Amino acid sequence: MQMKLNFFETHDRLTEFKKQSDTISECIKNLIENRPFGETPFYVFSHCRTDDDGYTKRLIWQPRLTKPKAQTNSMLFKVYPGTDTVKIIWMIPVREMWDQYSKDLMTESKTTYDFIQDFQFNRKELEKKEPDDLTDSQIEHIYRNLSQQARKAKQDSLVAKTSLA
């Protein structure tokens, strides 16, 4: 079966598809530069959420020390501050788009297709701990320190406002 393609429409779709990669790189780069957990390697969990209006969708980029459960319409990366290493753990599109990543299509992506297959048939493998993950006690220690720093910053801010009044 042959299909007649509109060159300009196809080009626009491909251009938009490729721009997504730039957005992903930029968001991850910003998170690494902010070093939310200092020099500790961390996950970047990207997932889509619908706003209260029931229509508007937004992509949330969440730094985490623990690996979340795999879900559709999400991406998970592991980043290593101080290096240029970013490990792709998964990229799972919305279910309605899964066929678009199949072989011989303009949007073919073996990587994404393989993640879809893992999500369907080997989800435990996607969700298992990475060999370099922190222990629960290490994670608790980091979160406790972050909480103390936040409390101190809040107190310092209140003191500064009080002294200005």
MILUMLUM-25770 format. One record per residue: x, y, z of N, C-alpha, C, O in turn. Coordinates in steps of 0.2 Angstrom, whole numbers, padded with zeros to 4 digits, always signed. Layout:
<atoms>
XYZXYZXYZXYZ ...
</atoms>
This chain:
<atoms>
+0004-0006+0000+0000+0000+0000+0004+0006+0000+0009+0007+0004 +0003+0011-0004+0007+0017-0005+0002+0023-0002-0004+0023-0003 +0006+0027+0001+0002+0033+0004+0006+0039+0001+0012+0040+0001 +0002+0044-0001+0005+0051-0003+0006+0055+0003+0001+0056+0007 +0012+0058+0004+0013+0062+0009+0014+0069+0007+0016+0071+0002 +0011+0074+0011+0013+0081+0010+0019+0082+0013+0020+0082+0019 +0024+0084+0009+0031+0085+0011+0032+0090+0017+0035+0089+0022 +0028+0096+0016+0029+0101+0021+0026+0099+0028+0029+0100+0033 +0020+0095+0028+0017+0093+0034+0022+0088+0037+0023+0088+0043 +0024+0083+0033+0029+0078+0036+0035+0081+0039+0038+0080+0044 +0038+0086+0035+0044+0090+0038+0042+0093+0045+0046+0093+0049 +0037+0097+0045+0035+0100+0051+0034+0095+0057+0036+0097+0063 +0031+0090+0056+0030+0085+0061+0037+0082+0063+0038+0081+0069 +0042+0081+0059+0048+0078+0060+0052+0083+0064+0056+0082+0069 +0052+0090+0062+0055+0095+0065+0053+0096+0073+0057+0096+0077 +0046+0095+0074+0043+0096+0080+0046+0090+0085+0047+0090+0090 +0046+0084+0082+0048+0078+0085+0055+0079+0087+0057+0077+0093 +0060+0081+0083+0067+0082+0085+0068+0088+0090+0073+0087+0094 +0063+0093+0090+0064+0098+0095+0063+0095+0102+0066+0098+0107 +0059+0090+0103+0058+0087+0110+0064+0085+0113+0065+0086+0119 +0069+0082+0109+0075+0080+0111+0079+0086+0114+0083+0085+0119 +0079+0092+0111+0082+0098+0114+0079+0100+0120+0083+0102+0125 +0073+0100+0121+0069+0102+0127+0071+0097+0133+0073+0099+0138 +0072+0090+0132+0074+0086+0137+0081+0087+0139+0082+0087+0145 +0085+0088+0134+0092+0090+0136+0093+0096+0140+0097+0096+0145 +0089+0101+0138+0089+0108+0142+0087+0107+0149+0090+0109+0154 +0081+0103+0150+0079+0102+0157+0083+0098+0161+0084+0100+0167 +0086+0093+0159+0091+0089+0163+0097+0093+0164+0100+0093+0170 +0100+0097+0159+0105+0101+0161+0104+0106+0166+0108+0107+0171 +0098+0109+0166+0097+0114+0172+0096+0110+0179+0099+0113+0183 +0093+0104+0179+0093+0101+0185+0100+0099+0188+0101+0099+0194 +0104+0097+0183+0111+0095+0185+0115+0101+0188+0118+0100+0193 +0114+0107+0184+0117+0113+0187+0115+0115+0193+0119+0118+0197 +0109+0114+0195+0106+0116+0201+0108+0111+0207+0108+0113+0213 +0110+0105+0205+0113+0100+0210+0108+0100+0217+0110+0102+0222 +0102+0097+0216+0097+0097+0221+0100+0093+0227+0098+0094+0233 +0104+0088+0226+0107+0083+0231+0114+0084+0231+0118+0079+0233 +0117+0090+0230+0124+0090+0230+0128+0086+0224+0125+0087+0218 +0133+0083+0226+0136+0079+0221+0134+0072+0220+0136+0067+0216 +0128+0070+0224+0125+0063+0224+0122+0062+0217+0118+0066+0215 +0123+0056+0214+0119+0055+0208+0111+0054+0210+0110+0052+0215 +0107+0056+0205+0100+0056+0206+0096+0055+0200+0099+0055+0194 +0090+0053+0201+0085+0052+0195+0082+0058+0193+0081+0063+0198 +0080+0059+0187+0076+0064+0185+0070+0061+0182+0070+0057+0177 +0064+0062+0185+0058+0058+0183+0053+0064+0180+0052+0069+0183 +0052+0062+0173+0048+0067+0170+0041+0064+0168+0041+0058+0165 +0036+0067+0170+0029+0064+0169+0024+0070+0168+0025+0075+0170 +0019+0068+0164+0014+0073+0162+0008+0073+0167+0006+0068+0169 +0006+0079+0168+0000+0080+0173-0005+0084+0170-0003+0089+0166 -0011+0083+0171-0016+0088+0169-0018+0093+0174-0019+0091+0180 -0019+0099+0172-0020+0104+0177-0028+0104+0179-0031+0100+0177 -0029+0108+0184-0036+0108+0187-0042+0109+0182-0047+0107+0183 -0040+0113+0176-0045+0114+0171-0047+0108+0167-0052+0108+0163 -0043+0102+0168-0045+0096+0165-0043+0096+0158-0044+0091+0154 -0039+0101+0155-0037+0101+0148-0030+0102+0148-0026+0098+0144 -0027+0107+0151-0020+0109+0150-0016+0104+0153-0017+0102+0159 -0011+0102+0149-0006+0097+0152+0001+0100+0153+0003+0105+0149 +0005+0098+0158+0011+0101+0159+0016+0095+0160+0014+0090+0163 +0022+0096+0158+0027+0091+0160+0031+0093+0166+0034+0098+0167 +0031+0088+0171+0034+0089+0177+0041+0086+0177+0042+0080+0175 +0046+0090+0179+0053+0087+0179+0055+0086+0187+0056+0092+0190 +0055+0080+0190+0056+0079+0197+0063+0076+0198+0064+0070+0196 +0067+0079+0202+0073+0076+0204+0072+0071+0210+0068+0073+0214 +0074+0065+0210+0073+0060+0215+0079+0056+0217+0083+0056+0213 +0079+0054+0223+0084+0049+0225+0082+0042+0224+0086+0038+0224 +0076+0041+0224+0073+0034+0223+0070+0033+0216+0068+0038+0213 +0070+0027+0214+0067+0025+0207+0060+0024+0208+0057+0021+0212 +0056+0028+0204+0048+0027+0204+0046+0021+0200+0050+0018+0197 +0040+0020+0201+0037+0014+0197+0036+0017+0190+0035+0022+0188 +0037+0012+0185+0037+0014+0178+0029+0015+0176+0025+0012+0179 +0028+0020+0172+0022+0022+0170+0022+0025+0163+0027+0027+0161 +0016+0024+0160+0016+0027+0153+0016+0035+0153+0015+0038+0159 +0018+0038+0148+0019+0045+0147+0024+0048+0152+0023+0053+0156 +0030+0044+0153+0035+0046+0158+0042+0044+0155+0042+0040+0150 +0047+0048+0158+0054+0047+0156+0057+0046+0163+0056+0050+0167 +0062+0042+0163+0067+0042+0169+0074+0042+0167+0076+0038+0163 +0078+0046+0170+0085+0047+0168+0089+0047+0175+0086+0048+0180 +0095+0044+0175+0099+0045+0181+0105+0049+0179+0109+0048+0174 +0106+0054+0183+0112+0059+0181+0117+0059+0186+0116+0057+0192 +0123+0061+0184+0129+0060+0189+0132+0067+0189+0136+0069+0184 +0130+0072+0194+0133+0078+0194+0141+0078+0194+0144+0074+0196 +0144+0083+0190+0151+0083+0190+0154+0079+0184+0160+0079+0183 +0149+0076+0180+0151+0072+0174+0146+0074+0169+0141+0078+0170 +0147+0072+0163+0143+0073+0158+0138+0066+0156+0136+0065+0151 +0138+0062+0161+0135+0056+0161+0127+0056+0163+0125+0058+0168 +0123+0054+0158+0116+0054+0159+0114+0047+0156+0114+0046+0150 +0111+0043+0161+0109+0036+0159+0101+0036+0158+0097+0039+0162 +0099+0034+0152+0092+0034+0151+0089+0027+0154+0091+0022+0152 +0085+0028+0159+0082+0022+0162+0076+0019+0158+0075+0013+0156 +0071+0024+0156+0066+0023+0152+0063+0029+0148+0064+0034+0151 +0060+0028+0143+0056+0033+0139+0050+0029+0137+0050+0026+0132 +0044+0030+0140+0038+0027+0139+0032+0032+0137+0030+0036+0141 +0031+0032+0130+0026+0037+0128+0019+0035+0130+0018+0030+0133 +0014+0039+0129+0007+0038+0130+0005+0032+0126+0008+0031+0120 +0001+0028+0128-0001+0021+0125-0003+0022+0118-0002+0018+0113 -0007+0028+0117-0010+0029+0110-0005+0030+0105-0006+0029+0099 +0001+0031+0107+0007+0033+0102+0012+0027+0101+0016+0028+0097 +0011+0022+0105+0016+0016+0104+0017+0014+0097+0023+0013+0096 +0012+0013+0093+0013+0011+0086+0018+0015+0082+0021+0013+0078 +0018+0022+0084+0022+0026+0080+0029+0025+0081+0033+0028+0076 +0031+0021+0085+0039+0020+0086+0041+0014+0083+0047+0012+0084 +0036+0010+0080+0038+0004+0076+0043+0005+0070+0044+0011+0068 +0046+0000+0068+0051+0000+0063+0047+0002+0056+0042+0001+0055 +0052+0006+0052+0050+0008+0046+0045+0014+0046+0042+0016+0041 +0044+0017+0051+0040+0023+0052+0045+0029+0052+0050+0029+0055 +0042+0035+0051+0046+0041+0051+0048+0042+0058+0054+0045+0059 +0044+0041+0063+0046+0042+0070+0048+0036+0073+0048+0035+0080 +0051+0031+0069+0054+0025+0072+0059+0026+0077+0063+0031+0076 +0059+0023+0083+0064+0023+0088+0065+0017+0091+0061+0014+0095 +0070+0013+0090+0071+0007+0093+0072+0007+0100+0069+0003+0104 +0075+0012+0103+0076+0013+0110+0069+0014+0113+0067+0010+0118 +0065+0018+0111+0058+0019+0114+0054+0013+0113+0050+0011+0117 +0054+0010+0107+0051+0003+0106+0053-0002+0111+0049-0005+0114 +0059-0002+0112+0062-0007+0117+0059-0006+0124+0057-0010+0128 +0059+0001+0126+0056+0002+0132+0049+0001+0133+0046-0002+0138 +0045+0002+0127+0038+0000+0127+0037-0008+0128+0033-0010+0132 +0041-0012+0125+0041-0019+0126+0043-0021+0133+0039-0025+0136 +0048-0018+0136+0050-0019+0143+0044-0017+0148+0042-0021+0152 +0041-0012+0146+0035-0010+0150+0030-0015+0150+0026-0016+0155 +0028-0017+0144+0023-0022+0143+0024-0029+0146+0020-0032+0149 +0031-0031+0145+0032-0038+0146+0038-0040+0152+0039-0045+0154 +0041-0034+0154+0046-0035+0159+0047-0029+0163+0053-0026+0164 +0041-0027+0166+0041-0021+0170+0046-0021+0176+0049-0016+0178 +0046-0027+0179+0050-0028+0185+0058-0026+0184+0061-0023+0188 +0060-0027+0178+0067-0026+0176+0068-0018+0176+0073-0016+0178 +0063-0015+0173+0063-0007+0173+0063-0004+0179+0067+0001+0181 +0060-0007+0184+0059-0004+0191+0064-0007+0196+0064-0004+0201 +0068-0012+0194+0073-0014+0199+0078-0009+0201+0080-0004+0197 +0081-0009+0207+0086-0005+0209+0092-0005+0205+0094-0010+0202 +0095+0001+0203+0101+0001+0200+0107-0001+0204+0107+0000+0210 +0112-0004+0202+0118-0006+0206+0121+0000+0210+0124-0001+0216 +0121+0006+0208+0124+0012+0211+0119+0016+0215+0120+0021+0217 +0113+0013+0216+0108+0017+0220+0110+0017+0227+0114+0013+0230 +0108+0022+0231+0109+0023+0238+0105+0019+0242+0100+0016+0240 +0108+0017+0248+0104+0014+0253+0099+0018+0256+0099+0024+0255 +0094+0015+0259+0088+0019+0262+0091+0023+0268+0088+0029+0268 +0096+0021+0271+0099+0026+0277+0102+0032+0274+0102+0037+0276 +0106+0031+0268+0109+0036+0265+0104+0041+0262+0105+0047+0263 +0099+0039+0259+0093+0043+0257+0090+0047+0262+0089+0053+0262 +0089+0044+0268+0086+0047+0274+0090+0052+0276+0088+0058+0278 +0097+0051+0277+0102+0056+0279+0102+0062+0274+0102+0068+0277 +0102+0061+0268+0102+0067+0263+0095+0071+0264+0096+0077+0265 +0090+0068+0265+0083+0071+0265+0083+0075+0272+0080+0081+0272 +0086+0072+0277+0086+0075+0284+0090+0082+0283+0088+0087+0286 +0096+0081+0280+0100+0087+0279+0097+0093+0275+0097+0099+0277 +0093+0091+0270+0090+0096+0266+0084+0099+0270+0083+0105+0269 +0081+0095+0274+0075+0098+0278+0078+0103+0283+0075+0108+0284 +0084+0101+0286+0087+0106+0291+0089+0112+0288+0088+0118+0290 +0092+0112+0282+0094+0117+0278+0088+0122+0276+0088+0128+0277 +0083+0119+0274+0077+0123+0272+0074+0126+0278+0072+0132+0278 +0074+0123+0284+0071+0126+0290+0075+0132+0292+0073+0137+0294 +0082+0131+0292+0087+0136+0294+0086+0142+0289+0086+0148+0291 +0085+0141+0282+0084+0146+0278+0077+0150+0279+0077+0156+0278 +0072+0147+0281+0066+0150+0283+0067+0154+0289+0064+0160+0289 +0070+0152+0294+0071+0155+0300+0075+0162+0298+0073+0167+0301 +0080+0161+0294+0085+0167+0293+0081+0172+0289+0082+0178+0290 +0076+0170+0285+0072+0174+0281+0067+0178+0285+0066+0184+0284 +0064+0174+0290+0060+0178+0295+0063+0183+0299+0061+0188+0301 +0069+0181+0301+0073+0186+0305+0075+0192+0301+0075+0198+0304 +0077+0191+0295+0078+0197+0291+0072+0201+0290+0073+0207+0290 +0066+0198+0289+0060+0202+0288+0059+0206+0294+0057+0212+0294 +0060+0203+0300+0058+0206+0306+0063+0212+0308+0060+0217+0310 +0069+0211+0306+0074+0216+0307+0073+0222+0302+0075+0228+0304 +0070+0221+0297+0068+0227+0292+0062+0231+0294+0061+0236+0292 +0058+0227+0298+0051+0231+0300+0052+0236+0305+0047+0239+0307 
</atoms>
